[in-house]
Amino acid sequence: MAESMQGLHRSHRCTEVNNTMIGNTVTVMGWVQKSRNKGGIIFVDLRDRSGILQVIFEEANCGAESFAKAEKLRSEFVVAITGEVAKRGGAVNENLATGDIEVIAKDIRILAEADTPPFPIEENSKTKEDLRLKYRYLDLRRPDLQKNIMMRSKVTTLVRSFMADEGFIEIETPTLCKSTPEGARDYLVPSRIHPGEFYALPQSPQIYKQLLMCSGYDRYFQIARCYRDEDLRADRQPEFTQIDMELSFVDVDDVIDVNERLLAKLFKEVIGVDVQLPIQRMTYKEAMERFGSDKPDLRFGMELCDVTDVVKDCEFVVFKNAIEAGGSVRGINAEGQGAMPRKKIDALVDFAKGYGAKGLAYIAIHEDGTMKSSFAKFMKDEEMQALVAKMNGKPGDLLLFAADKSKLVYDVLGALRLEIANQLGLLKKDEYRFVWITEFPLLEWSEELGRYQAMHHPFTMPMEEDLQYIESDPGRVRAKAYDIVLNGTEIGGGSVRIHQDDIQEMMFKALGFTMERAYDQFGFLLNAFKYGVPPHAGLAYGLDRLVMLMAQEDSIRDVIAFPKVKDASCLMSEAPNTVDAKQLEELGISIVKPEAETEE
């Protein structure tokens, strides 16, 4: 029978009780982690969000009634206990913050009983994730998850404090917006009052924050909820949170400066890591050529090497065809892996094929200097020697090569170096390597659309020296855009925005927009720009990704209270679900079920 809390007040959380309080009376409340009846003495581990405290029940101290209640305790019962703090009678538990003390219980109230949970509430749970997500309210009691959620809270608290000190104003922007279908798919919300018309949930507050710069707010920020209807992966959810900001009268260096200081503050105060400032910068071109990725992981080497010139005259048809088609041949040196079994090399070939490669050429250099290669018979000895020299190949190394269009080669080798590094245990979660990636292409060609599209968004400012190419050679134009990358994950990105009418019109033209279409989609922003818009720039972090890396987790699901799974559903609440027919009728919506496929 659950008891009332009337007249009781919690004096301390579990780990707030310490050895300076020995002899004091405290009242603690929480969940029973474990109860052990040793006959005449009952040991209870009491848990709250701060940690665990050991409580001792002996009938001589607490009386027959309280001892009888203590005998009934099971895991996850919710209790209030009053008792005296004492030096621990048994061995000190070094794993607990309260390991040198215990509470000698005088009184107990059982505030709620509990069924046996479907899995143990414990750190580093081995229970399958689907079951834990179904009972997420229980999963969230686990100390490691609670630590992550509290870390997330500390990050947002520090962000707000830092931004206020830097003169930023926190402003909320709407979550019922106009759909602007450039980029990811929108989540749509039907309007009851305007039948047949829809709001979109924001993919970001981009247009609103630019309008706030037009409105003179100078420095804006927001912890913003955003939504994208796209396929999920470990670091992606249909709804997510951004640390969003926009600044007026600034250029690239100003935005980078304030954000480097923000990152340094967060990492020092949340996890005790010193971020060395200034953070390294690298152009998009350099990142792709060295690491095959615009989000390079700098915790290890294994950089790409362009060997096109070395093999351009060889007779190996794979290399020859790639070069003749305007592509390139590049390789990576997996140092010390020359003795890798053929079966593992074949697995790497299959991995590369998964990224679009037709295959993977290799040279294994044995410790005695002899070589085994998949293509040596097509090469002259001096060509092989020159190739190995270009790759800095040494006895014991494994050289891997991809040949195709350069973009595909980058994708393949960029993914391959990460796969090998993962296999070799080179990716240390407690090492934090930041890098700014700058000078992105302004536009990228879309085969699907048959036109250029914005790599970031249509309001990104081109680099001034490249404006001359925007009509004649759009693919050559670089953007005043910048991403902040940590350990191979993009945690934030932004750009200087276009604030001049003539440049914005050139941008829309390069994207294949008529001005009529541009005004149809973005008219309220373009009209606002007619009334005096300051130069402005901004950046947004993925809060979930940032905290995931700080907490050394592999998935953002471990730092979000109630995440979705891969099909964008919630296993706990069973959302999305059907709705009442009357609700659909009010919205003027009918559900058309797809016709069942006919069996042949």
CORRAFEN-V572024 format. One record per residue. N is the residue number from 0. RES is the residue in three letters. PHI is phi in degrees with one decimal (NA if undefined). OMEGA is omega in degrees with one decimal (999 if undefined). BURIAL is 1 if it has 24 or more other ideal C-beta (glycine too) atoms within 12 Angstrom, else 0. Layout:
BEGIN
N:RES:PHI:OMEGA:BURIAL
N:RES:PHI:OMEGA:BURIAL
END
This chain:
BEGIN
0:MET:NA:179.9:0
1:ALA:-68.5:-178.5:0
2:GLU:-106.6:179.7:0
3:SER:-81.6:176.1:0
4:MET:-93.5:-172.4:0
5:GLN:-50.1:178.0:0
6:GLY:83.6:-179.8:0
7:LEU:-103.2:174.3:0
8:HIS:-135.8:177.7:0
9:ARG:-67.7:179.8:0
10:SER:-90.6:-176.1:0
11:HIS:-150.8:163.6:1
12:ARG:-74.9:-171.7:1
13:CYS:-54.3:-174.5:1
14:THR:-86.3:171.3:1
15:GLU:-78.8:175.5:1
16:VAL:-80.3:-177.0:1
17:ASN:-142.6:-171.8:1
18:ASN:-74.3:172.7:0
19:THR:-79.3:-175.1:0
20:MET:-106.0:-179.0:1
21:ILE:-57.3:-177.3:0
22:GLY:95.5:179.4:0
23:ASN:-85.2:174.8:0
24:THR:-94.4:-179.6:0
25:VAL:-130.4:171.3:1
26:THR:-121.8:-178.6:1
27:VAL:-119.4:-177.2:1
28:MET:-139.2:178.3:1
29:GLY:169.6:-176.9:1
30:TRP:-107.6:175.7:1
31:VAL:-76.9:175.6:1
32:GLN:-76.7:-176.4:1
33:LYS:-158.3:175.8:1
34:SER:-130.8:-177.2:1
35:ARG:-128.4:179.7:0
36:ASN:-95.8:-177.5:0
37:LYS:-99.7:179.3:0
38:GLY:77.9:-179.6:0
39:GLY:88.9:176.4:0
40:ILE:-142.8:-178.2:1
41:ILE:-117.5:176.6:1
42:PHE:-100.0:179.0:1
43:VAL:-122.4:170.3:1
44:ASP:-91.6:-178.7:1
45:LEU:-98.7:-174.9:1
46:ARG:-122.5:164.5:1
47:ASP:-134.5:-173.6:1
48:ARG:-65.2:-178.3:0
49:SER:-85.2:-178.5:1
50:GLY:145.9:-171.9:1
51:ILE:-119.7:177.4:1
52:LEU:-131.2:178.2:1
53:GLN:-85.2:178.2:1
54:VAL:-121.3:-178.6:1
55:ILE:-113.1:174.6:1
56:PHE:-110.5:170.4:1
57:GLU:-131.1:-174.6:1
58:GLU:-58.4:-179.3:0
59:ALA:-63.9:-177.8:0
60:ASN:-94.9:-171.7:1
61:CYS:-108.0:-179.1:1
62:GLY:89.0:-174.1:0
63:ALA:-64.6:-175.6:0
64:GLU:-65.2:-179.8:0
65:SER:-65.6:179.5:1
66:PHE:-65.0:178.3:1
67:ALA:-64.1:177.1:0
68:LYS:-63.8:-178.7:1
69:ALA:-60.9:179.2:1
70:GLU:-66.2:-178.4:1
71:LYS:-85.3:-170.9:0
72:LEU:-65.1:173.2:1
73:ARG:-132.7:179.6:1
74:SER:-52.5:174.1:1
75:GLU:76.6:167.0:1
76:PHE:-60.8:177.5:1
77:VAL:-101.7:-172.6:1
78:VAL:-135.3:169.0:1
79:ALA:-119.0:-175.3:1
80:ILE:-128.3:172.8:1
81:THR:-110.9:-179.3:1
82:GLY:-169.0:-177.2:1
83:GLU:-105.8:178.3:1
84:VAL:-73.1:-178.9:1
85:ALA:-138.3:173.2:1
86:LYS:-65.7:-176.7:0
87:ARG:-60.8:-177.5:1
88:GLY:-72.7:-179.5:0
89:GLY:-90.6:-179.6:0
90:ALA:-68.0:176.3:0
91:VAL:-67.5:177.4:0
92:ASN:-97.3:-175.8:0
93:GLU:-66.0:-177.1:0
94:ASN:-82.1:-178.5:0
95:LEU:-112.9:175.5:1
96:ALA:-62.0:-179.4:0
97:THR:-103.6:-170.9:1
98:GLY:-68.0:-179.0:0
99:ASP:-103.8:-179.3:1
100:ILE:-135.0:171.7:1
101:GLU:-152.7:177.0:1
102:VAL:-111.1:175.2:1
103:ILE:-86.2:-171.8:1
104:ALA:-67.0:173.2:1
105:LYS:-111.8:-176.3:1
106:ASP:-153.7:177.4:1
107:ILE:-142.2:168.8:1
108:ARG:-123.0:175.5:1
109:ILE:-89.3:-175.4:1
110:LEU:-82.1:176.7:1
111:ALA:-161.4:172.5:0
112:GLU:-88.0:-176.3:0
113:ALA:-141.0:168.7:1
114:ASP:-67.0:174.9:0
115:THR:-65.6:-177.5:0
116:PRO:-66.2:-177.2:1
117:PRO:-70.8:175.5:0
118:PHE:-156.3:-179.0:1
119:PRO:-68.0:175.6:0
120:ILE:-87.6:-174.0:1
121:GLU:-150.0:178.5:1
122:GLU:-66.1:176.7:0
123:ASN:51.0:-176.1:0
124:SER:-59.0:176.7:1
125:LYS:-95.2:179.7:0
126:THR:-65.9:-179.9:0
127:LYS:-58.3:-174.3:0
128:GLU:-61.5:-178.2:0
129:ASP:-59.0:179.0:0
130:LEU:-69.2:179.4:0
131:ARG:-65.1:179.6:1
132:LEU:-72.1:176.2:1
133:LYS:-63.6:178.1:0
134:TYR:-110.7:-173.1:1
135:ARG:-58.8:179.9:1
136:TYR:-63.1:173.7:0
137:LEU:-82.3:179.2:1
138:ASP:-57.4:-178.6:1
139:LEU:-69.9:174.5:1
140:ARG:-79.2:-177.9:1
141:ARG:-63.5:-176.0:1
142:PRO:-56.7:-178.5:1
143:ASP:-68.6:176.6:1
144:LEU:-68.7:178.0:1
145:GLN:-61.1:177.2:1
146:LYS:-60.9:179.6:1
147:ASN:-64.3:-177.9:1
148:ILE:-66.2:178.0:1
149:MET:-71.5:174.7:1
150:MET:-62.9:178.3:1
151:ARG:-58.9:178.6:1
152:SER:-62.4:179.7:0
153:LYS:-64.5:178.4:1
154:VAL:-60.7:-176.9:1
155:THR:-67.7:176.9:1
156:THR:-63.0:179.2:0
157:LEU:-67.1:177.2:1
158:VAL:-59.4:-179.1:1
159:ARG:-60.3:179.7:1
160:SER:-63.2:-179.1:0
161:PHE:-62.4:-176.7:1
162:MET:-64.0:177.4:1
163:ALA:-61.6:179.4:0
164:ASP:-64.0:-179.0:0
165:GLU:-90.6:176.2:1
166:GLY:87.0:177.5:0
167:PHE:-85.4:176.9:1
168:ILE:-110.4:178.2:1
169:GLU:-83.9:-178.3:1
170:ILE:-132.1:177.0:1
171:GLU:-85.3:176.4:0
172:THR:-112.4:-173.0:1
173:PRO:-64.1:171.9:0
174:THR:-108.6:169.7:0
175:LEU:-110.3:-168.8:0
176:CYS:-126.1:172.9:1
177:LYS:-85.5:178.3:1
178:SER:-73.6:174.7:1
179:THR:-126.8:-167.9:1
180:PRO:-74.1:169.1:0
181:GLU:-112.2:179.8:1
182:GLY:104.6:-176.6:1
183:ALA:-68.9:-178.6:0
184:ARG:-73.6:178.8:0
185:ASP:-81.4:161.4:1
186:TYR:-84.6:-175.5:1
187:LEU:-105.2:179.8:0
188:VAL:-124.0:-178.3:0
189:PRO:-69.8:178.0:1
190:SER:-99.5:176.1:0
191:ARG:-72.3:-174.8:0
192:ILE:-76.9:178.7:0
193:HIS:-118.1:-174.5:0
194:PRO:-54.4:178.1:0
195:GLY:83.2:178.9:0
196:GLU:-114.2:-170.4:0
197:PHE:-135.6:163.4:0
198:TYR:-89.3:168.3:0
199:ALA:-120.5:170.9:1
200:LEU:-76.6:-171.2:1
201:PRO:-70.6:170.0:1
202:GLN:-77.3:172.1:1
203:SER:-167.9:177.6:1
204:PRO:-84.3:-167.7:1
205:GLN:-49.2:-173.9:1
206:ILE:-67.8:-178.9:1
207:TYR:-64.9:-178.1:1
208:LYS:-72.2:174.0:1
209:GLN:-69.5:175.6:1
210:LEU:-63.4:178.1:1
211:LEU:-65.1:174.4:1
212:MET:-68.4:175.2:1
213:CYS:-61.9:-176.6:1
214:SER:-86.0:171.9:0
215:GLY:87.9:-177.2:0
216:TYR:-81.6:163.6:1
217:ASP:72.3:177.0:1
218:ARG:-141.7:-178.2:1
219:TYR:-117.2:166.5:1
220:PHE:-148.3:-179.2:1
221:GLN:-160.1:166.4:1
222:ILE:-89.4:-162.9:1
223:ALA:-109.3:171.9:1
224:ARG:-81.6:-177.3:1
225:CYS:-134.1:-171.6:1
226:TYR:-141.2:174.7:1
227:ARG:-139.9:-179.7:1
228:ASP:-89.5:-177.1:1
229:GLU:-138.4:-179.2:0
230:ASP:-64.1:-176.6:0
231:LEU:-92.1:169.0:0
232:ARG:-150.5:-171.2:0
233:ALA:-57.6:-176.5:0
234:ASP:-110.0:-177.6:1
235:ARG:-142.2:176.4:1
236:GLN:-137.0:178.8:1
237:PRO:-66.5:171.9:1
238:GLU:-123.5:-174.1:1
239:PHE:-148.6:-175.1:1
240:THR:-122.8:176.7:1
241:GLN:-112.1:161.4:1
242:ILE:-93.3:-167.8:1
243:ASP:-109.6:179.2:1
244:MET:-148.2:175.3:1
245:GLU:-147.5:-176.5:1
246:LEU:-132.0:176.6:1
247:SER:-100.5:176.2:1
248:PHE:58.0:-178.3:0
249:VAL:-135.7:171.6:1
250:ASP:-128.0:-172.8:0
251:VAL:-52.5:-174.6:1
252:ASP:-61.7:-179.8:0
253:ASP:-65.6:-179.5:1
254:VAL:-66.8:-179.6:1
255:ILE:-63.5:-178.9:1
256:ASP:-59.8:-176.7:0
257:VAL:-65.6:-178.1:1
258:ASN:-77.6:174.6:1
259:GLU:-64.2:179.4:1
260:ARG:-69.0:175.6:1
261:LEU:-63.5:-179.7:1
262:LEU:-62.9:179.7:1
263:ALA:-61.0:179.5:1
264:LYS:-65.6:-178.0:1
265:LEU:-61.8:-175.0:1
266:PHE:-69.8:178.8:1
267:LYS:-70.8:-173.0:0
268:GLU:-81.3:-177.7:0
269:VAL:-91.6:-175.8:1
270:ILE:-126.8:174.5:1
271:GLY:70.4:-179.4:0
272:VAL:-104.2:176.6:1
273:ASP:-87.0:175.9:0
274:VAL:-91.8:-179.5:1
275:GLN:-74.6:179.6:0
276:LEU:-108.5:-3.3:0
277:PRO:-73.3:176.9:0
278:ILE:-73.7:178.8:1
279:GLN:-54.5:173.9:0
280:ARG:-117.4:-178.9:0
281:MET:-148.2:177.9:1
282:THR:-72.3:176.3:1
283:TYR:-53.6:-177.8:1
284:LYS:-60.6:-179.8:0
285:GLU:-65.7:-179.4:0
286:ALA:-61.5:-179.2:1
287:MET:-66.9:-176.7:1
288:GLU:-70.0:-177.2:1
289:ARG:-90.0:-171.4:1
290:PHE:-126.0:178.8:1
291:GLY:68.1:-175.1:1
292:SER:-154.3:174.0:1
293:ASP:-89.3:171.5:1
294:LYS:-133.5:-171.2:1
295:PRO:-70.9:173.4:1
296:ASP:-92.5:-174.4:1
297:LEU:-96.9:-179.2:1
298:ARG:-73.9:179.4:1
299:PHE:-150.1:-177.1:1
300:GLY:-86.9:179.6:0
301:MET:54.0:-176.5:1
302:GLU:-75.7:177.6:1
303:LEU:-69.7:178.0:1
304:CYS:-128.7:-179.9:1
305:ASP:-83.0:-178.6:1
306:VAL:-112.1:-176.3:1
307:THR:-54.4:-178.2:1
308:ASP:-64.2:-176.9:0
309:VAL:-70.2:-173.4:1
310:VAL:-106.9:-172.5:1
311:LYS:-62.9:-179.1:0
312:ASP:-106.3:-176.9:0
313:CYS:-76.9:-177.2:1
314:GLU:-100.2:178.6:0
315:PHE:-72.7:-168.2:1
316:VAL:-62.1:179.7:0
317:VAL:-63.4:178.4:1
318:PHE:-67.7:-175.5:1
319:LYS:-60.2:-178.1:0
320:ASN:-63.8:-179.6:0
321:ALA:-61.9:-177.7:1
322:ILE:-67.8:-179.7:1
323:GLU:-63.8:179.5:0
324:ALA:-86.6:178.2:0
325:GLY:88.5:179.5:0
326:GLY:-91.2:-177.9:1
327:SER:-146.8:174.8:1
328:VAL:-119.8:-178.5:1
329:ARG:-136.9:-178.0:1
330:GLY:-142.1:170.2:1
331:ILE:-130.1:-179.5:1
332:ASN:-108.0:175.0:1
333:ALA:-85.8:-172.6:1
334:GLU:-62.7:176.7:1
335:GLY:79.0:-176.7:0
336:GLN:-108.5:-177.5:1
337:GLY:-62.7:-179.3:1
338:ALA:-94.4:-179.9:0
339:MET:-57.8:-179.6:1
340:PRO:-60.4:-178.2:0
341:ARG:-57.4:-179.0:0
342:LYS:-61.2:179.8:0
343:LYS:-72.3:176.6:0
344:ILE:-64.0:177.7:1
345:ASP:-59.9:178.2:0
346:ALA:-65.7:176.3:0
347:LEU:-67.3:176.1:1
348:VAL:-61.7:177.9:1
349:ASP:-62.2:177.8:0
350:PHE:-60.5:179.7:1
351:ALA:-62.5:178.5:1
352:LYS:-62.8:177.0:0
353:GLY:-63.8:177.9:0
354:TYR:-102.1:174.2:1
355:GLY:102.9:179.7:0
356:ALA:-71.4:175.2:1
357:LYS:-80.7:179.6:0
358:GLY:176.9:-178.7:1
359:LEU:-146.2:176.7:1
360:ALA:-90.8:-178.6:1
361:TYR:-146.1:169.8:1
362:ILE:-130.3:174.1:1
363:ALA:-100.8:-179.5:1
364:ILE:-98.0:-178.9:1
365:HIS:-74.2:-177.2:0
366:GLU:-60.0:179.2:0
367:ASP:-86.0:177.1:0
368:GLY:92.2:175.6:0
369:THR:-71.1:-174.0:0
370:MET:-126.2:170.9:1
371:LYS:-120.8:-173.6:0
372:SER:-141.3:178.9:1
373:SER:-81.2:-175.3:1
374:PHE:-139.3:-174.9:1
375:ALA:-57.8:-175.6:1
376:LYS:-66.8:178.9:0
377:PHE:-96.7:-174.4:0
378:MET:-120.5:171.8:1
379:LYS:-75.7:-178.9:0
380:ASP:-56.9:-177.7:0
381:GLU:-67.4:176.9:0
382:GLU:-68.1:178.1:1
383:MET:-64.2:-179.4:1
384:GLN:-62.8:179.9:0
385:ALA:-66.0:-179.8:0
386:LEU:-66.8:179.4:1
387:VAL:-63.7:179.1:1
388:ALA:-63.4:179.1:0
389:LYS:-61.0:-178.4:1
390:MET:-87.4:-175.8:1
391:ASN:55.9:-179.3:0
392:GLY:-71.9:179.7:1
393:LYS:-127.8:175.0:0
394:PRO:-53.2:-179.0:0
395:GLY:96.1:-177.9:0
396:ASP:-95.7:174.6:1
397:LEU:-119.2:-179.1:1
398:LEU:-104.9:-177.2:1
399:LEU:-121.4:-173.0:1
400:PHE:-129.2:172.1:1
401:ALA:-126.0:-179.0:1
402:ALA:-135.6:179.7:1
403:ASP:-179.5:170.8:1
404:LYS:-58.9:-172.6:0
405:SER:-57.2:-178.9:1
406:LYS:-61.1:179.4:1
407:LEU:-68.3:178.4:1
408:VAL:-61.0:177.2:1
409:TYR:-59.9:-178.5:1
410:ASP:-59.2:-175.7:1
411:VAL:-65.9:-175.9:1
412:LEU:-72.8:176.2:1
413:GLY:-61.9:178.1:1
414:ALA:-72.8:-177.3:1
415:LEU:-65.4:-179.4:1
416:ARG:-63.8:177.4:1
417:LEU:-68.7:179.5:1
418:GLU:-62.9:179.9:1
419:ILE:-66.2:178.8:1
420:ALA:-60.3:178.5:1
421:ASN:-66.0:178.7:0
422:GLN:-62.2:-176.6:0
423:LEU:-90.1:178.2:0
424:GLY:70.8:-177.4:0
425:LEU:-88.3:-174.4:1
426:LEU:-95.7:-177.1:1
427:LYS:-82.2:-176.0:0
428:LYS:-70.2:-179.2:1
429:ASP:-93.8:174.6:0
430:GLU:-108.1:-175.1:0
431:TYR:-120.8:-179.7:1
432:ARG:-116.2:179.9:1
433:PHE:-93.4:170.5:1
434:VAL:-156.9:170.8:1
435:TRP:-88.0:172.6:1
436:ILE:-103.6:-174.3:1
437:THR:-125.1:174.9:1
438:GLU:56.9:173.9:1
439:PHE:-63.5:167.3:1
440:PRO:-59.3:178.4:1
441:LEU:-70.3:-174.3:1
442:LEU:-128.8:171.8:1
443:GLU:-133.9:-176.2:1
444:TRP:-78.5:177.1:0
445:SER:-107.1:177.2:0
446:GLU:-63.1:-178.0:0
447:GLU:-63.6:-178.2:0
448:LEU:-87.2:-177.9:0
449:GLY:69.2:179.9:0
450:ARG:-159.6:174.2:0
451:TYR:-75.0:171.1:1
452:GLN:-132.5:-177.8:1
453:ALA:-69.1:178.0:1
454:MET:-68.7:176.2:1
455:HIS:-107.4:174.2:1
456:HIS:-157.8:-171.7:1
457:PRO:-68.1:-175.9:1
458:PHE:-107.7:-179.3:1
459:THR:-80.6:-177.1:1
460:MET:-76.6:172.2:1
461:PRO:-70.7:172.1:1
462:MET:-67.2:-171.1:1
463:GLU:-54.1:-176.7:0
464:GLU:-70.3:-179.3:0
465:ASP:-100.3:-177.9:1
466:LEU:-57.2:-177.8:1
467:GLN:-61.8:-176.4:0
468:TYR:-99.7:-168.5:0
469:ILE:-64.7:177.4:1
470:GLU:-95.7:-173.6:0
471:SER:-83.2:-176.0:0
472:ASP:-148.2:-172.5:0
473:PRO:-56.9:-178.1:1
474:GLY:-67.0:-177.9:0
475:ARG:-86.2:-172.0:1
476:VAL:-78.1:176.6:1
477:ARG:-94.6:-178.2:1
478:ALA:-103.5:171.3:1
479:LYS:-85.1:-176.8:1
480:ALA:-120.0:-176.1:1
481:TYR:-151.9:173.8:1
482:ASP:-116.7:170.9:1
483:ILE:-103.7:-173.3:1
484:VAL:-116.6:177.5:1
485:LEU:-130.7:176.3:1
486:ASN:51.7:176.1:1
487:GLY:81.5:177.1:1
488:THR:-120.4:174.4:1
489:GLU:-73.3:179.2:1
490:ILE:-101.6:178.7:1
491:GLY:-168.1:178.9:1
492:GLY:-161.1:178.9:1
493:GLY:-170.2:-177.8:1
494:SER:-165.4:163.9:1
495:VAL:-76.4:-176.8:1
496:ARG:-97.2:173.5:1
497:ILE:-74.3:175.0:1
498:HIS:-124.6:177.9:1
499:GLN:-105.2:-177.1:0
500:ASP:-55.7:-173.4:0
501:ASP:-65.7:179.2:0
502:ILE:-70.2:178.8:1
503:GLN:-63.9:177.9:1
504:GLU:-65.2:176.9:0
505:MET:-61.6:-179.7:1
506:MET:-64.4:179.6:1
507:PHE:-61.1:179.1:1
508:LYS:-63.5:179.1:0
509:ALA:-62.9:179.5:1
510:LEU:-85.1:180.0:1
511:GLY:80.8:178.3:0
512:PHE:-86.1:162.4:1
513:THR:-81.1:178.1:0
514:MET:-64.4:177.8:0
515:GLU:-62.6:179.4:0
516:ARG:-67.7:178.8:0
517:ALA:-60.2:180.0:1
518:TYR:-70.6:178.0:0
519:ASP:-63.9:-177.7:0
520:GLN:-86.1:-170.5:1
521:PHE:-124.6:-172.8:1
522:GLY:-54.9:-175.8:0
523:PHE:-66.1:175.4:0
524:LEU:-77.2:-177.6:1
525:LEU:-65.2:177.1:1
526:ASN:-65.7:179.3:0
527:ALA:-61.6:-178.1:0
528:PHE:-67.0:179.9:1
529:LYS:-75.3:-172.3:0
530:TYR:-111.4:175.3:0
531:GLY:92.1:-178.4:0
532:VAL:-115.8:-179.5:1
533:PRO:-78.2:168.7:1
534:PRO:-58.5:-177.2:1
535:HIS:-149.9:-177.5:1
536:ALA:-154.5:-179.1:1
537:GLY:-157.0:-179.5:1
538:LEU:-160.6:174.0:1
539:ALA:-137.0:174.0:1
540:TYR:-97.4:164.5:1
541:GLY:-83.7:-177.2:1
542:LEU:-57.8:-177.4:1
543:ASP:-61.4:179.8:1
544:ARG:-65.1:-179.0:1
545:LEU:-60.1:-178.5:1
546:VAL:-68.4:177.3:1
547:MET:-55.4:-179.1:1
548:LEU:-72.3:178.2:1
549:MET:-64.5:-179.2:1
550:ALA:-84.5:179.6:1
551:GLN:59.3:176.6:1
552:GLU:-100.9:-179.3:1
553:ASP:-95.9:-174.9:0
554:SER:-138.1:176.7:1
555:ILE:-69.0:176.4:1
556:ARG:-60.5:-177.9:1
557:ASP:-82.5:177.0:1
558:VAL:-126.3:177.2:1
559:ILE:-115.0:-174.7:1
560:ALA:-60.5:-175.6:1
561:PHE:-130.4:-175.9:1
562:PRO:-81.7:171.7:1
563:LYS:-94.6:175.8:1
564:VAL:-101.5:-169.0:1
565:LYS:-60.2:179.5:0
566:ASP:-92.8:176.9:0
567:ALA:65.2:177.6:1
568:SER:-106.4:176.0:0
569:CYS:-107.4:-176.2:1
570:LEU:-67.8:-177.3:1
571:MET:-78.0:-175.7:0
572:SER:-90.6:-178.5:0
573:GLU:64.6:171.3:0
574:ALA:-85.8:-1.4:0
575:PRO:-77.2:-178.2:0
576:ASN:-145.3:177.5:0
577:THR:-71.5:176.8:0
578:VAL:-121.4:-177.5:0
579:ASP:-61.7:-179.0:0
580:ALA:-57.9:-179.5:0
581:LYS:-64.1:177.9:0
582:GLN:-62.3:179.0:0
583:LEU:-65.3:179.7:0
584:GLU:-61.1:178.9:0
585:GLU:-62.2:-178.6:0
586:LEU:-89.7:-177.8:1
587:GLY:68.5:-177.5:0
588:ILE:-115.5:171.3:0
589:SER:-121.4:-178.5:0
590:ILE:-92.5:176.9:0
591:VAL:-103.3:-178.7:0
592:LYS:-77.7:178.0:0
593:PRO:-63.1:-179.9:0
594:GLU:-64.9:178.6:0
595:ALA:-64.5:179.5:0
596:GLU:-65.4:179.8:0
597:THR:-76.5:179.8:0
598:GLU:-80.3:179.0:0
599:GLU:-83.6:999:0
END
